[in-house]
Amino acid sequence: MDIPSLQGRVSAEEWQLRCDLAAAYRLVALHGWSDLVFTHISARLPGPEHQFLINPYGMMFEEITASSLIRVDQDGNKLQDSPFPVNPAGFTIHSAVHAARDDARCVLHTHTRAGVAVAAQKCGILPISQQSTFVLASLAYHDYEGVAFRAEEKPRLQADLGRKHFLCLRNHGLLTVGQSVADAFLNMYLFETTCQIQISAQAGGALHQVPQAILDGVMESIRVQTGGAGGQFVWPALLRKLDRVDTSYRT
């Protein structure tokens, strides 16, 4: 679909955010984490208005471009012309998180097979891999209440998430937050990898768990691993990888 470019018609800061968010959609598709058109990544726009960008409901993730992303307000009203609607369930979850967390500049939600499989397990995330130790350092759970389009679920979701960065939506999927698109994406990479490892490990023998003493010191390990840069440490390399495949997300 031919969507007019917004480059030069929005601020340079907004355009950069649009490019980063569109890149995240393409990277999710590239990693095989998308669920047709049924999950979302949102990013808060700068300013006090509590507006954010979200995908046009009906476009595949590999089709998303910087200009196709839809600006919405906290009530879900579209603030720009688009031939696509905004998914009510996607808006409910993402707006709830953005409203409760000023630091949640980006919210990323998936329905992957491994993620839903672990979300359906009573044990939740097990401390059986290095990746899982990073997730467990900031993990919360939210019980399934059906398709998330009811506003009354928002306070419970917000309370369950608290100040954590990883949210396991029971029987539903995975959600991560970050101070940037890069942070949210790296968090999801760790979350998804944790779930894939857990499902694979459970198909084998008895599991060996990471000692609690190591879990207690993992936050310092995270800081050292990325030199304190978080997702930004790997983001330029991810963009180079994406650019070798397709640069149209930048349009």
C-alpha positions in Angstrom: 0.0 0.0 0.0 1.3 3.4 -0.9 1.5 5.5 2.3 2.9 9.1 1.9 6.2 9.7 3.7 6.1 11.7 6.9 9.8 12.5 6.7 10.2 16.3 7.0 6.5 16.6 8.1 7.3 15.6 11.7 10.1 16.6 14.0 13.5 15.0 13.6 13.1 13.4 17.0 9.8 11.8 16.1 11.1 10.6 12.7 14.0 8.9 14.4 11.6 7.2 16.8 9.4 6.1 13.9 12.5 4.6 12.2 13.5 2.8 15.3 10.0 1.4 16.0 9.6 0.3 12.4 12.9 -1.4 12.6 11.7 -3.3 15.7 8.7 -4.5 13.8 10.9 -5.7 10.9 13.3 -7.4 13.4 10.5 -9.2 15.2 9.3 -10.5 11.8 12.9 -11.5 10.9 13.3 -13.4 14.1 10.0 -15.2 13.5 8.2 -13.7 16.6 5.2 -12.2 14.8 1.7 -13.6 14.9 0.3 -12.4 11.6 -1.1 -8.9 12.5 -2.1 -9.7 16.1 0.6 -8.3 18.4 2.0 -4.8 18.9 5.0 -2.7 19.7 4.4 0.8 20.9 6.7 3.8 21.6 5.9 6.9 23.5 6.4 10.2 21.7 8.4 13.0 23.5 6.3 15.6 25.3 3.8 15.8 28.1 0.7 14.8 26.0 1.0 11.0 26.5 0.9 10.2 22.8 2.5 7.1 21.3 3.0 5.3 18.1 1.5 1.9 17.3 1.2 -0.3 14.3 -1.7 0.0 11.8 -3.9 -3.0 12.5 -4.0 -5.1 9.4 -0.4 -4.7 8.2 2.1 -7.5 8.5 5.2 -6.7 10.6 7.4 -7.0 7.5 5.3 -4.3 5.8 5.6 -1.7 8.6 7.3 1.6 7.7 8.2 4.7 9.7 5.4 6.6 8.0 2.7 3.9 8.4 2.9 3.9 12.2 -0.1 5.6 13.7 0.0 8.3 16.3 -2.6 7.9 19.0 -3.5 9.6 22.2 -4.1 7.9 25.6 -7.7 7.4 24.8 -6.9 5.5 21.6 -7.9 8.3 19.2 -6.0 8.4 15.9 -4.2 11.7 15.6 -3.2 11.2 11.9 -4.9 10.0 8.8 -4.5 6.2 8.2 -6.6 3.7 6.2 -6.0 1.3 9.0 -7.6 1.0 12.4 -5.9 0.6 15.8 -6.5 -2.8 17.5 -8.6 -2.3 20.7 -6.9 -5.1 22.6 -3.4 -3.8 21.6 -4.4 -0.4 22.7 -5.7 -1.6 26.1 -2.5 -3.4 27.1 0.0 -0.8 25.7 -1.9 2.3 27.0 -2.1 0.7 30.4 1.6 0.3 30.6 2.5 3.7 29.2 0.1 5.4 31.6 1.6 3.7 34.6 5.3 3.8 33.7 7.1 7.0 32.6 10.2 4.9 32.0 8.4 2.6 29.6 9.2 4.4 26.4 8.7 1.3 24.4 6.4 -1.7 25.1 6.8 -4.9 23.1 4.3 -7.8 23.2 4.5 -11.2 21.4 2.5 -14.5 21.1 5.3 -16.8 20.1 4.9 -20.6 20.5 7.7 -20.9 23.1 6.5 -17.8 24.9 2.9 -19.0 25.2 4.1 -22.5 26.1 6.0 -21.2 29.1 3.3 -18.8 30.0 1.0 -21.8 30.3 3.2 -23.6 32.8 2.5 -23.2 36.5 6.2 -23.0 37.2 6.7 -20.0 35.0 10.3 -19.1 34.1 12.8 -21.5 35.6 16.4 -20.5 36.5 18.1 -23.0 34.2 20.0 -20.8 31.7 22.1 -17.7 31.7 19.4 -15.9 29.8 16.8 -16.8 32.4 18.8 -15.2 35.1 18.5 -11.8 33.3 14.8 -12.2 33.0 14.3 -13.4 36.6 16.0 -10.2 37.8 12.9 -8.2 36.8 10.0 -10.6 36.1 6.3 -10.2 36.9 3.2 -12.3 36.0 -0.3 -11.3 35.0 -3.2 -13.9 35.0 -5.2 -14.3 31.8 -8.6 -12.5 31.8 -9.5 -13.2 28.2 -8.8 -11.0 25.1 -7.5 -7.8 26.6 -10.0 -5.2 25.4 -11.7 -4.3 28.7 -10.6 -1.1 30.4 -11.2 -2.6 33.9 -8.3 -5.0 33.4 -5.8 -2.1 33.2 -5.4 -1.5 37.0 -4.7 -5.2 37.6 -2.2 -5.3 34.7 -0.4 -2.2 36.0 -0.3 -3.5 39.5 1.1 -6.8 38.4 3.8 -5.2 36.2 4.9 -2.8 38.9 8.4 -1.6 38.2 9.5 -4.8 36.4 10.7 -5.0 32.8 9.5 -8.5 31.9 5.9 -9.5 32.1 4.7 -13.1 31.6 1.0 -12.9 30.5 -0.3 -16.2 31.7 -1.7 -18.4 28.8 -1.2 -15.4 26.5 2.4 -14.4 25.7 5.3 -12.2 26.7 5.7 -8.4 27.2 8.8 -6.3 27.7 9.3 -2.6 28.4 12.3 -0.4 28.0 13.5 3.2 28.1 14.1 2.9 24.4 13.1 0.7 21.5 16.5 -0.9 21.7 16.1 -1.8 25.3 12.6 -3.3 24.8 13.9 -5.4 21.9 16.9 -6.7 23.7 14.7 -7.6 26.7 12.4 -9.5 24.4 15.3 -11.3 22.8 16.4 -12.5 26.2 12.8 -13.4 27.2 12.1 -15.3 24.0 15.4 -17.1 24.1 14.8 -18.0 27.8 11.5 -19.6 26.8 12.9 -21.5 23.8 15.7 -22.9 26.0 13.3 -23.9 28.7 11.0 -25.8 26.4 13.9 -27.6 24.8 15.5 -28.5 28.2 12.2 -29.9 29.5 12.3 -32.4 26.7 15.4 -33.9 28.2 16.4 -35.1 31.6 16.4 -33.6 35.1 17.1 -29.9 35.1 20.0 -28.2 37.0 19.0 -24.8 38.3 21.2 -21.8 38.8 22.0 -21.2 42.4 20.2 -18.3 44.2 23.5 -16.6 45.0 24.1 -16.1 41.3 20.6 -14.9 40.7 21.0 -12.3 43.5 24.0 -10.7 41.7 22.7 -10.7 38.2 21.9 -7.0 37.9 25.6 -6.1 38.0 26.3 -8.8 35.4 23.8 -7.2 33.1 25.4 -3.8 33.5 28.9 -5.2 32.8 27.8 -7.3 29.8 26.6 -4.2 27.8 29.0 -1.7 29.2 26.0 0.1 30.8 24.5 0.8 27.4 21.7 -1.7 27.6 20.0 -2.3 24.3 21.8 0.5 22.6 25.0 -1.7 22.7 23.5 -4.1 20.1 21.1 -1.8 18.3 23.4 -0.5 15.7 24.5 -4.0 14.7 20.8 -5.1 14.5 20.1 -2.1 12.2 23.0 -3.1 10.0 21.7 -6.6 9.8 18.2 -5.3 8.9 19.6 -2.9 6.3 21.3 -5.9 4.5 17.9 -7.4 4.2 15.6 -4.4 3.4 15.9 -0.7 4.1 12.2 0.2 3.3 11.3 0.4 7.0 13.0 3.8 6.9 10.4 5.2 4.5 
